[in-house]
Amino acid sequence: MAYLRVASILTCSICCRNEWASAFSSAVRSRTATATANEPRHRDRTSLNASNDEILRGLLGGGGDDDQDPYSTYTHQIAVPLGDATLLHESLRPIQTSLVRDCPRLIRACIMPALLRLPLLYVDGARLPGTSSDEVDTLIEKVVHESIQSVVYGGQEKNEPAEPVMLPFCGLELQGEDNSVLYAVGQNSNDETSKGKQTLDGDEDGVIIVDDWTTTSTGISEETPQQSGWETLEKLVDVIQDKLEKDHELKTSWPLDEPQGEELVYDDASVDDISAKQRKWRPRVPFVRLPKGFYQDLEADLKHRKENEQQQDGDEMQSMTDLGLDGISPWFWYEAWGEEEIVPLPGVRMRSIAVFKRLTPGGGEAEESFYVPNSVGPE
């Protein structure tokens, strides 16, 4: 078994940017190389960050002044990168392939493996007065690192390898009135009532690593149940959020969690008023997301075809669902995968946590808005 230590989460962000940029676009490679060749070698990190951010913004496109998504105000995303989670990729690829087969237009909605991630928390770093963007980046990275040390290692630096946190996935969920986002939902192995959509556990591909808490070296008896991957991530999110909000007065938010047709679990079941209840944080991985303007582009295309293509006798009319007017329709996936185990126990291993910085204005939670990690933990 491969082990991983949680060392420093502070990784040179410019290296991450250059690696990711070169992986996705030759244009990024050439422009970054040109910019670097013309820069004096003594430039500081802030200048380098600004230069690379400007290059990527230009390639990804700006705009978004009319964006009304409340998540567009958040400047950073804290998430578990799943670009190397091959077991999860192999499980999600057939679902994406089926969607595209039924509705080819949905190929634009499929999130590529390199951008796959498990969102933990969103942070509004613009609300910290008297600090530069680079200082906010460093602050968030520091808080995440300290939180990992506190939750995973009990506040002590560890030299020995630790057991991985595993997270199984069971079932899919659709979100948005326009069927706009499809999620793989984590499962909590310690929750006997969980059917997968309310809980999370583990497998061979994707989070941080923790000690084996059942050993005597931890001071915990062997009868004590080991904390599940879901529970570890939930506690980690709580600690990070508490530090950022109380110690640094930064605004944070959980990822949007409003699935269609699901009875969600709340912290206080005795409270009758749903508006007064506090929803529980849940780990979910978005892997199909309608791009911005999907329906507008579709309507314009259908109008153009109607005006310019003559319907021949005997031609079959495509259904509105197959054309994409029902978005990520449950007709495409629910019967085959809606209640199935996506990744069974032991689950996907969570290898690291990354701090992603928003590079394009607007876009809400869309992965391309947080295109590359500002900082990423060790691989």
Steps between C-alpha positions, in 0.01 A plus 500: 500500500628844413510748786500875495607757754324829541800730502467864401204594284693807389624425150641758263188614319685610189623143445143372527380759253767422243442123533124524458520757226739287296275200544196671357617735229802548280401865484548525873842340467619738234361812663629405843844427356505836322392684812755318714783568256429872516475516879795592722605203712457688826123548463310416817219250538225764485618629162534149360152405622348810344678438170384140472147582616477762224614251236247237607216751528569608145490142374194398700306816423366765731153640524248408766387849600140379467564191714242482779630179658576574868795260485669730249594729792730235648864538401638160612389139496644245743465155348642149469655463150392175336694527176696183589203307641500240223251270674247782519571601139436144383167498684380837372616467138224252397237736640640796308527285185137397532389862537690605188367204303141601581563873461827592319464863607573392859862437410557865594362427846727207588773604742839366390693284749770766548238741637318247716497598869308468826408855616535554875454874558484837322672811637449869424853636531404841365349596836830512688591870524856621482641185340616417151373210294825315558471544877146359493623200301772434758256541789252247361779253424632537856155442654445187288840362595444566872154343482639183343758476778228551761237261360717230347799500732354639823719810487829308490744469213520137387801334345351155443265423208128510573206293384304658212155650533271306268173619352255267321232641267146372473237648270459812290318827567369765265499865603335807352149561371646491150677164561833679494742298720545125556686380811652176624410483869726379779404236752562492876612151595420568868140602432284186499199694372691639206403394152787692348327828432532618858843357582859428398787258550804388309672332202831486317530851358484852640520692845744572781670242715443435870645280773349162570304606805433142609863441600622526857750774405208741466374423848166380363371154572466251218125487565465868408351531149738661255388837370362474149627705208174697500540584869865602461420734212199643681710577807774651286251730324363609838846586638607691187174694490519586869858630471432710189178654632580553869874563492524688169142627439482350153168400348472131408236266362446131450446382143141538383304189602145503366439162335175427322251278679717410796417502871816654648632434849513796738702552817197544726218263405281631784456840335183506292569820308724404207618861464638483857685174447868475422581274209788258533806533279524217247783397267390495135696505174349690205596326176245636251415873502313692232722781368387859527254591225425134419126549446541833319749343256269202449199717426699712256625187324151351472366828365777511239435141393127562474556803281767346276425128483193364326322209667472208258211258500589194702765676708477405866453785744743490793346536843562820692676292767743346251572845360600619846203714601466297821866552594659202678172314489443212750377301200864472395646356821261428787387148410854370452693696765263698722515264798811298410832497682732722301815406694439233769696454821775561581457796262714774350809623680519872563862591433524876554316826550542798270415868522365616164489869415228642274661604174195620306222726627161339546429136436378407848634158596603402146831314491644714220461811717750346742720369222823413680591454868658799670658250739486124518607246758764234430435222254 
